[in-house]
Amino acid sequence: MISHPSRHCTVELQALPSRIGQVRRILSAQLRYWHLDPLIDRATLGVTELLSNVHRHAQPDKTCTVQIELLLDRLTVSVRDHDPRLPVVEDADPLATCGRGLAMVAAVSESWGARPDGEDGKVVWFSLPTAVAGKSDAAGRPLRRAGLETTVFPEVEPVAVAADAPLVEHAPARSAVVG
């Protein structure tokens, strides 16, 4: 089931490899719709890691809900599953092929965490800022695009766009990930 209120998106799924690719595409499309393209790589990496943890560790089943929320200057992505065990961050052996997912989530996000959700589940979440800290246009106004402030990453230059400017249509999202 997918719901798309203006600043909220929820996807219910089985955390299977083929479904994880679908959620990445849904998340990418939603962020493009909200004009938050600079957040796509970080958000899709984070949700991939959280869903991979559900696939690998969650019991009794792999059913989960991904929720994407845009509130003011913050994008929050959360994954709820039915396993009450909270994740534990461990130091991965340098030669290990797994065990770094939560460290990667922490590295790409502003903050992250986990909390119990009733007696039979938990929510693991991460947030990304959408605001440009201290960046402004020539008139001193904060940089905005479609009413939202734009995140500046070192490799991406901010672009000031009038709030009433026509929206640019994007090509359909494509993924190199099978599924």
C-alpha positions in Angstrom: 0.0 0.0 0.0 1.3 3.5 -0.9 0.0 6.8 0.3 1.2 10.1 -0.9 -0.1 13.1 1.1 1.8 16.3 0.1 4.7 15.9 2.6 4.4 12.3 3.6 4.8 8.9 1.9 4.3 5.5 3.3 5.2 2.1 1.7 4.4 -1.3 3.2 6.4 -4.2 2.0 8.2 -7.4 2.6 11.9 -6.6 2.9 13.1 -8.8 0.1 15.9 -7.8 -2.3 13.6 -7.2 -5.2 11.3 -5.0 -3.1 14.3 -2.9 -1.8 15.0 -1.8 -5.3 11.4 -0.7 -5.8 11.5 1.3 -2.5 14.7 3.1 -3.7 12.9 4.1 -6.9 9.8 5.3 -5.0 12.0 7.3 -2.7 13.9 8.8 -5.6 10.7 9.8 -7.4 9.2 11.3 -4.2 12.4 13.4 -3.6 12.3 14.6 -7.2 8.7 15.6 -6.8 9.6 17.6 -3.7 12.6 19.1 -5.5 15.0 17.6 -3.2 17.2 15.9 -5.8 20.5 16.6 -3.9 19.2 14.2 -1.1 18.5 11.2 -3.4 21.8 9.4 -3.1 22.1 9.8 0.7 18.4 8.9 1.3 18.5 5.8 -1.0 21.7 4.6 0.6 20.2 5.0 4.0 16.9 3.3 3.3 18.8 0.4 1.5 20.8 -0.2 4.6 17.8 -0.1 6.9 15.8 -2.5 4.7 18.8 -4.8 4.3 18.9 -5.0 8.1 15.2 -6.0 8.2 15.8 -8.6 5.5 18.8 -10.0 7.3 17.8 -9.8 11.0 14.0 -9.1 11.6 11.9 -11.9 13.1 9.3 -13.3 13.0 8.7 -11.9 9.5 10.2 -9.4 7.0 7.1 -7.2 6.8 7.9 -3.6 7.3 6.7 0.0 6.6 8.9 2.7 5.2 7.8 6.2 6.0 9.2 9.4 4.4 8.3 12.7 6.0 9.2 16.2 5.0 8.8 18.6 7.9 10.1 22.2 7.6 13.8 21.8 7.0 14.2 18.1 7.7 13.6 14.9 5.7 13.1 11.8 7.9 13.1 8.3 6.6 12.0 5.6 9.0 11.5 1.8 8.8 9.2 0.0 11.2 9.4 -3.8 11.5 7.9 -6.4 13.8 11.1 -7.4 15.6 11.4 -5.7 19.0 15.2 -6.1 19.2 16.9 -2.8 18.7 19.9 -2.7 16.4 23.4 -2.7 17.8 26.3 -0.9 16.2 29.4 -3.0 16.3 32.9 -2.5 15.1 33.2 -4.5 11.9 36.3 -6.5 11.3 38.2 -4.9 8.4 37.8 -8.0 6.2 34.1 -8.6 7.1 31.6 -8.4 4.3 28.8 -7.1 6.4 28.2 -5.2 9.7 28.8 -1.6 8.5 25.2 -0.6 7.5 24.4 1.5 10.5 27.8 3.1 10.4 27.0 4.1 6.8 23.6 5.4 7.8 25.3 7.5 10.5 27.9 8.8 8.0 25.4 10.0 5.4 22.7 11.4 7.8 22.5 14.3 10.1 21.1 12.0 12.8 19.7 8.6 13.2 18.2 6.4 15.9 16.0 3.5 16.9 13.1 3.2 19.3 10.7 0.5 20.5 7.3 0.6 18.8 4.9 -1.2 21.1 5.7 -4.6 22.3 6.2 -6.2 18.9 8.3 -3.9 16.9 10.7 -1.0 16.5 11.4 2.0 14.3 14.8 2.8 12.9 15.1 6.2 11.3 17.5 8.8 9.9 17.2 12.4 9.0 18.7 14.7 6.4 18.6 18.5 6.5 17.0 20.3 3.6 18.0 23.8 4.7 21.0 25.7 3.4 22.8 26.8 6.5 23.7 30.4 6.1 23.4 30.5 2.2 21.4 33.3 0.6 20.9 34.9 -2.8 22.1 38.3 -3.9 19.2 40.0 -2.0 20.1 38.2 1.3 17.1 35.8 1.1 17.6 32.1 1.9 18.0 30.0 -1.2 14.7 28.2 -2.0 13.2 26.1 -4.6 9.5 25.5 -4.8 9.2 26.9 -1.2 11.8 24.5 0.2 15.4 25.4 1.1 18.0 23.5 -0.8 20.7 21.4 0.8 24.3 22.2 -0.3 26.8 19.4 -0.5 30.4 20.1 -1.4 30.0 18.6 -4.8 26.8 20.5 -5.7 26.4 24.2 -6.1 23.1 25.7 -4.9 20.8 27.3 -7.5 18.3 30.0 -6.6 14.9 29.5 -8.3 11.9 31.7 -7.8 9.1 30.0 -5.8 6.7 30.7 -8.7 9.1 29.4 -11.4 7.7 26.6 -13.6 8.7 23.2 -12.6 11.1 21.2 -14.8 9.9 17.8 -15.7 12.4 15.1 -14.9 13.1 11.9 -17.0 11.7 8.8 -15.3 14.0 7.4 -12.6 16.1 4.4 -13.6 18.0 2.1 -11.4 21.0 -0.1 -12.1 19.8 -2.3 -9.2 17.9 -5.4 -10.3 14.4 -5.6 -8.9 
